[in-house]
Amino acid sequence: MPGLIDTHIHASQYVYTGTAMELHLLDWLKNYTYPIEANFEDLKFAEDVYQKAVKRVLKNGTTTACYFATIHVDATLKLCDIVENAGQRAYIGKVNMDAYSPHYYVETTQESKEETEKFVTKILKKNNPLIKPVITPRFAPNCTLELSKYLGHLAKQYDLPIQSHISETTDEVEWVKELFPGSKHYADVYDQCNLLTDKTVMAHGVYLSDEELKLFKSTGTGISHCPNSNLSLRSGMMDARRVLDMGVKLGLGTDVSGGYHPSMLDAIRTAVQVSNVISLDMHTDYKSLSHREAFKLATLGGSEVLGLSDKTGNFEVGKEFDALLVDTTVVEGPVDIFKRDSTDDIIQKFLFLGDDRNIQEVYVAGKQVL
Ligand SMILES: Nc1nc2[nH]cnc2c(=O)[nH]1
């Protein structure tokens, strides 16, 4: 099968995956995320976490990942080296934060600008076709408009992808309203800074209005739907059908560690389950996501969101060979196959029950990496 594409994952948060999920987003950031991410100033700590994160993610069949790191350039460069050695395809972002951040985990506006350009030029110099820097303002509250505008300009100057978060919780949406009274809505804050482009991926988008979705469509901005995270942090339920019906590009993300599972198979399952729950409250002809649609979001959809659909996402002639060799009959594996199972049943069983034990080989751009 085609390799899986994780359009939103925080490599730095892998260290506390599966824990610390009792708080809602803004308290979770304050009490767990910022204190833990601050530790990535220590390169040894960073190297250990990033080695384990990248290994785990590849083992789970993610051939392309769109990573958030932390604000630290050296640690983020370390993540690039590790990804490069592992042979994974990736976008890697040094996070920008110059506002409403704790004193121990914040940059000045000037530092943030300089360090980001330094990071971008260093990665571009590597000339590795599999790895790209991605401009990464954490989310609107954590960046001054001056910084966000500079980042929009930098993305344009170097023709780079952009990633951030939007409308994940109602508290966050209210806070953004208070902080940016001159903006029409949350998406407008980013749009004013030229951060909504056809190379932008915005995580979550649970509470986007129709007007905001139309803006996403007209600018080519994509959404990374992270259902595990939205349930684990009790942020809400994103209606994937509505986004698809409005013609907005959509991919799936694990959002480790708002989401507790590093596997995109989990993202596929949880996307279907969230869509099923939403359908309970809808008119009778509302169609919840099928396993085929969720699979497509985790592969081709992700490649479209990341602007990589000319290279990966499926096995169309002319694309690069990002692939998994899956064995659903592996001994002591998680899937049992019976004579009555059709090919589609077997695929469905793998998507819903399978795990890394079924993933026997992993290829990126034609090279076997696992
Ligand atoms: N899920 C999630 N949402 C965010 N919004 C701002 N930062 C983050 C983060 O690290 N994770």
The ligand as an SDF file (V2000), in Angstrom:
LIG
                    3D

 11 12  0  0  0  0  0  0  0  0999 V2000
   -2.8080   20.2260   19.9060 N   0  0  0  0  0  0  0  0  0  0  0  0
   -2.0350   21.2840   20.0410 C   0  0  0  0  0  0  0  0  0  0  0  0
   -2.5670   22.5050   19.8810 N   0  0  0  0  0  0  0  0  0  0  0  0
   -1.7660   23.5800   20.0160 C   0  0  0  0  0  0  0  0  0  0  0  0
   -2.0410   24.8930   19.8840 N   0  0  0  0  0  0  0  0  0  0  0  0
   -0.8860   25.5430   20.1250 C   0  0  0  0  0  0  0  0  0  0  0  0
    0.1120   24.6920   20.3990 N   0  0  0  0  0  0  0  0  0  0  0  0
   -0.4060   23.4580   20.3230 C   0  0  0  0  0  0  0  0  0  0  0  0
    0.1490   22.1410   20.5250 C   0  0  0  0  0  0  0  0  0  0  0  0
    1.3150   21.9410   20.8020 O   0  0  0  0  0  0  0  0  0  0  0  0
   -0.7270   21.1110   20.3660 N   0  0  0  0  0  0  0  0  0  0  0  0
  1  2  1  0
  2  3  2  0
  2 11  1  0
  3  4  1  0
  4  5  1  0
  4  8  2  0
  5  6  1  0
  6  7  2  0
  7  8  1  0
  8  9  1  0
  9 10  2  0
  9 11  1  0
M  END
$$$$
